[in-house]
Amino acid sequence: MRNDISRRGFVAATAALAAGLQEPIGAIADPPRAPAKRQGTTAVLFQGDSITDSGRNRNATEANSAGALGSGYPLLVAAAVLAQRATSGLQFYNRGISGNKVPDLQQRWATDALDLKPDVLSILIGVNDFWHTLTHGYTGTVRDYEQQYTALLDDTRRALPQVRLIVLEPFVLRTGAVDARWFPEFDERRSAAARVASHARATFVPLQSVFDQKTRMAPPAYWAADGVHPTPAGHAVIAEHWRRAARL
């Protein structure tokens, strides 16, 4: 009996591997099409940069898949909510992409956001809009960030009038890559994000003050080792405050 089980397991694993090898690797330029939203369900979409991306499998498009959600706060939110609301019909999607700035969101918004027709749309964007001015020759200003972000959410409101928007404040901690060069401009971008959220009638989650309080309990690197990307503890903090804001 044990040999039969092992043989069946081996055959199943081999078939799964063969199927997986037929999938393109790292097909970022031509991502899979968004799946159709099931009727009678509530879709929650996470958007942003690497903090949201968290190593997700970009070739996976299905809802509520661990690989598609990545290893960060979107997975933590989805796991907790789905465990508590097993019959809710909630569908969680992650479309964050590492390195993105607001202009990058604009370029892919129709496919990666509007086509999914989310009921709840969560966005965390802004760190790279400043960081890349230091490291990648990006020339976007605070004003550019605010105007582009406002336009993005205006377009979203027109396309999806009933969508519930959640804007997470971009944040950094003073450790690792984050030094005196970041200030005061990064703080100005945080203020811009708050104004964008207010204009869009979005729920605003003030993550900077949340993490500033956390650094009284443990040093900044405990929450974000390089000052930007959260540790598991940092992602847990974001997930907790996201759920409070979303009331999920």
C-alpha positions in Angstrom: 0.0 0.0 0.0 2.8 2.4 0.9 4.5 1.8 -2.5 1.3 2.4 -4.4 0.8 5.8 -2.6 4.4 6.8 -3.3 4.0 5.8 -7.0 0.8 7.8 -7.3 2.5 10.8 -5.6 5.4 10.6 -8.0 3.2 10.5 -11.1 1.2 13.4 -9.8 4.3 15.4 -9.0 5.8 14.6 -12.4 2.7 15.7 -14.2 2.6 19.0 -12.3 6.2 19.7 -13.0 5.7 19.0 -16.7 2.8 21.4 -16.8 4.8 24.0 -14.9 7.7 23.8 -17.4 5.3 24.8 -20.2 4.7 28.2 -18.5 6.8 31.2 -19.5 9.3 32.2 -16.9 9.3 35.9 -15.8 6.9 37.0 -18.5 6.5 40.5 -17.2 6.3 42.3 -20.5 3.2 40.3 -21.5 1.4 39.4 -18.2 -1.5 36.9 -18.1 -4.9 38.4 -18.7 -7.0 39.2 -15.6 -9.5 36.5 -14.7 -13.1 37.4 -14.9 -14.6 38.4 -11.6 -17.1 35.8 -10.3 -20.6 37.1 -9.9 -21.7 37.5 -6.3 -18.2 37.9 -4.9 -16.3 40.8 -3.4 -12.9 41.5 -5.0 -10.0 43.1 -3.0 -7.0 44.3 -5.0 -3.6 45.3 -3.6 -1.5 47.6 -5.8 1.9 49.2 -5.3 5.6 48.5 -5.5 8.0 45.9 -4.0 6.4 46.3 -0.5 3.2 45.0 -2.0 4.7 42.7 -4.6 6.7 40.8 -1.9 7.9 38.2 -4.4 4.6 37.2 -5.8 4.3 34.9 -8.8 3.4 37.3 -11.6 2.3 34.4 -13.8 -0.4 33.5 -11.4 -3.7 35.3 -11.8 -6.2 33.4 -9.7 -7.7 34.8 -6.5 -6.6 33.7 -3.0 -3.5 31.8 -4.2 -0.6 32.0 -1.8 1.9 32.3 -4.7 -0.1 35.0 -6.4 -0.4 37.0 -3.2 3.4 37.0 -2.4 4.9 36.7 1.1 4.0 40.1 2.6 1.0 42.0 4.0 -1.5 41.1 1.2 -1.0 37.4 2.0 -1.3 38.1 5.8 -4.5 40.1 5.2 -6.0 37.5 2.9 -5.1 34.5 5.1 -6.6 36.1 8.3 -9.8 37.3 6.6 -10.5 34.1 4.6 -10.0 32.0 7.7 -12.6 34.1 9.6 -15.0 34.5 6.7 -15.0 31.1 4.9 -18.4 31.7 3.3 -17.9 35.3 2.4 -16.9 34.8 -1.3 -14.0 37.3 -0.9 -11.4 37.2 -3.7 -8.0 38.7 -3.0 -5.6 39.8 -5.7 -2.1 41.3 -5.6 -0.8 43.3 -8.6 2.1 45.1 -6.9 5.3 45.3 -9.0 8.7 45.9 -7.5 10.3 49.2 -8.6 7.0 50.8 -9.6 6.3 54.5 -9.3 3.0 56.3 -10.0 3.8 56.7 -13.7 4.3 52.9 -13.9 0.9 52.3 -12.3 -0.7 54.6 -14.9 0.8 52.6 -17.7 -0.7 49.3 -16.5 -3.8 50.5 -14.7 -6.4 49.4 -17.2 -5.2 45.8 -17.3 -3.9 45.4 -13.7 -6.7 47.3 -11.9 -9.7 48.5 -13.8 -10.2 45.2 -15.7 -10.4 43.3 -12.4 -13.3 45.5 -11.3 -12.3 45.5 -7.6 -14.8 46.4 -4.9 -11.9 47.4 -2.7 -8.7 48.8 -4.1 -5.7 49.3 -1.9 -2.7 51.3 -3.1 0.8 51.8 -1.5 3.0 53.8 -3.7 5.5 56.6 -3.3 8.8 55.3 -2.0 10.4 54.8 -5.4 9.0 58.1 -6.6 11.5 59.7 -4.3 14.2 56.9 -4.0 14.7 56.7 -7.7 15.6 60.4 -7.8 18.7 59.5 -5.7 19.6 56.2 -7.4 18.1 56.0 -10.9 18.1 59.5 -12.3 14.4 59.9 -12.0 13.3 63.6 -12.1 9.8 63.4 -10.8 8.9 66.1 -8.2 6.5 66.2 -5.3 4.1 68.1 -7.5 4.4 65.4 -10.2 3.7 62.7 -7.7 0.6 64.4 -6.4 -0.8 65.4 -9.8 -0.2 61.9 -11.3 -1.6 60.1 -8.3 -4.6 62.4 -8.2 -5.2 61.8 -11.9 -4.9 58.0 -11.4 -7.6 58.0 -8.7 -9.8 60.4 -10.6 -9.7 57.9 -13.6 -10.4 55.1 -11.2 -13.5 56.8 -9.7 -14.9 57.5 -13.2 -14.4 53.8 -14.3 -15.5 52.3 -10.9 -17.8 54.8 -9.2 -18.6 52.4 -6.3 -15.1 51.2 -5.6 -13.8 51.6 -2.0 -10.3 53.1 -2.1 -7.7 52.6 0.6 -4.5 54.7 0.3 -1.6 53.5 2.4 0.8 56.3 3.4 4.3 55.7 2.0 6.8 55.4 4.9 10.5 54.9 5.7 12.5 54.2 8.8 15.8 55.9 9.5 18.1 52.9 8.9 19.9 51.1 6.0 19.3 53.0 2.8 17.4 55.8 4.4 19.6 58.7 5.5 19.5 62.5 5.8 19.1 62.9 2.0 15.6 61.7 2.2 14.3 64.6 4.3 12.4 66.8 4.2 11.3 65.9 0.6 10.1 62.4 1.5 7.9 64.0 4.3 6.5 66.3 1.6 5.5 63.3 -0.5 3.8 61.7 2.5 1.7 64.9 2.9 0.9 64.8 -0.8 -0.4 61.2 -0.5 -2.7 62.3 2.3 -4.1 65.1 0.1 -4.6 62.6 -2.8 -6.5 60.3 -0.5 -8.7 63.2 0.7 -9.5 64.3 -2.8 -10.4 60.8 -3.9 -12.5 60.2 -0.8 -10.3 57.3 0.1 -9.6 55.7 3.5 -6.1 56.9 4.5 -3.8 54.6 6.6 -1.0 56.7 8.3 1.7 54.1 8.3 4.5 56.5 9.1 3.2 57.4 12.5 2.4 53.7 13.1 6.0 52.7 12.5 7.4 55.7 14.3 5.5 54.4 17.4 6.8 50.9 16.8 10.4 52.0 16.9 9.9 52.8 20.5 9.5 49.1 21.1 12.3 47.8 18.8 14.9 49.5 16.6 14.0 50.6 13.0 15.8 47.6 11.4 13.5 45.2 13.3 10.6 46.5 11.2 12.4 47.3 7.9 15.9 46.1 7.6 16.9 48.5 4.9 14.6 51.3 6.1 12.2 50.6 3.2 11.2 46.9 2.8 9.4 45.5 5.8 10.5 42.5 7.7 7.9 39.8 8.6 7.1 41.9 11.7 6.8 45.0 9.6 4.4 43.3 7.2 2.3 42.1 10.1 2.0 45.7 11.3 0.8 46.8 7.9 -1.7 43.9 7.7 -3.1 44.7 11.1 -3.7 48.4 10.3 -5.0 47.6 6.9 -7.6 45.3 8.3 -8.6 48.0 10.9 -9.0 50.6 8.2 -10.9 48.2 5.9 -13.0 46.8 8.7 -12.3 43.2 7.6 
